[in-house]
Amino acid sequence: MSKLLEYRNYFGSVEFSEEDEVFHGKLEFIRDLVTFEAADAKSLKAAFHEAVDDYLAFCTAERRDPDIPLKGSFNVRPGQELHRRAMILATRKGLNLNAVVSEALRRYLEKEENAA
């Protein structure tokens, strides 16, 4: 089971260490490393919230912008054949490649979310 916590538009992973008998996680989808841990699930949620708040306070104190998760862009390396097909389709339809890839991703996600 993979679980993500969400708070203030930040996401945190949830893991359990049998060896240490502790729940732990980190802020996901950002470059900075921010971790948190707790002895039980309820405390882990509080530790996650505290980690987000502390991270944002730290960034403010350091006068720097905090990393923003999932900003809306990512690199895709589909291979030469898919790249070629997508670019030709985009050109024929008078679209840019980003519009074709975004539409394909939207359709795929809708299909998968409806199947779940």
C-alpha positions in Angstrom: 0.0 0.0 0.0 1.3 3.4 -0.9 -0.2 6.3 0.9 0.4 10.0 0.5 -0.5 12.6 3.1 -1.5 16.1 1.9 -1.3 19.4 3.7 -0.9 23.0 2.4 -0.3 21.6 -1.2 2.6 19.5 0.0 2.7 15.7 -0.1 4.4 13.3 2.4 5.2 9.6 2.0 4.2 7.1 4.7 6.6 4.2 5.5 7.0 1.8 8.4 10.3 0.5 9.7 9.8 -2.9 11.3 13.3 -2.8 12.6 13.0 0.5 14.3 9.2 0.2 14.9 8.6 3.7 13.7 6.6 5.4 11.0 8.5 7.8 8.8 8.2 9.8 5.7 9.5 12.7 3.6 8.1 15.5 1.6 7.6 14.3 -1.9 8.0 16.0 -5.3 10.4 18.7 -4.1 14.2 18.9 -4.3 14.8 19.8 -0.7 15.0 16.9 1.8 12.5 17.2 4.6 11.7 14.2 6.7 9.5 13.3 9.6 8.8 10.4 11.9 6.5 9.2 14.7 5.7 6.2 16.9 2.1 5.8 15.6 0.0 6.7 12.6 -1.9 9.6 14.3 1.4 11.2 15.4 2.9 10.8 12.0 0.2 13.0 10.5 1.0 15.7 13.1 4.7 15.3 12.4 4.0 15.7 8.7 2.1 18.9 9.3 4.8 20.2 11.6 7.5 19.4 8.9 5.6 21.3 6.3 5.1 24.3 8.6 8.8 24.2 9.7 10.0 24.0 6.1 7.9 27.0 5.0 9.1 29.0 8.1 12.7 28.0 7.4 12.4 29.2 3.8 10.9 32.5 5.0 13.6 33.0 7.5 16.3 32.3 4.9 14.5 34.6 2.5 14.2 32.0 -0.3 11.3 30.6 -2.1 10.2 27.1 -1.0 10.1 24.3 -3.6 6.7 24.0 -5.0 5.6 20.4 -5.6 4.2 19.4 -9.0 4.6 22.7 -10.7 3.0 21.6 -14.0 5.9 20.5 -16.1 8.0 17.4 -16.5 10.3 15.8 -19.1 9.0 12.9 -21.0 11.3 10.6 -23.0 8.9 8.4 -25.0 11.5 7.1 -27.5 12.0 8.1 -31.1 9.0 6.4 -32.6 6.3 7.8 -30.2 8.0 11.2 -30.3 7.8 11.2 -34.1 4.2 10.0 -34.2 3.1 12.6 -31.6 4.9 15.5 -33.5 3.4 14.5 -36.8 -0.1 14.3 -35.3 0.4 17.7 -33.6 1.6 19.3 -36.8 -1.4 17.9 -38.8 -3.8 19.1 -36.2 -2.2 22.6 -35.9 -1.3 21.9 -32.3 1.9 22.0 -30.3 3.4 18.8 -28.9 2.6 19.8 -25.4 -1.1 20.0 -26.2 -1.1 16.5 -27.8 0.8 14.9 -24.8 -1.4 16.7 -22.3 -4.6 15.5 -24.0 -3.2 11.9 -24.2 -2.3 12.0 -20.5 -5.7 13.4 -19.5 -7.5 10.7 -21.4 -5.3 7.9 -20.0 -5.8 9.2 -16.4 -9.5 9.5 -16.8 -9.7 5.9 -18.1 -7.5 4.6 -15.2 -9.3 6.6 -12.5 -12.7 5.3 -13.8 -11.4 1.7 -13.8 -10.2 2.0 -10.2 
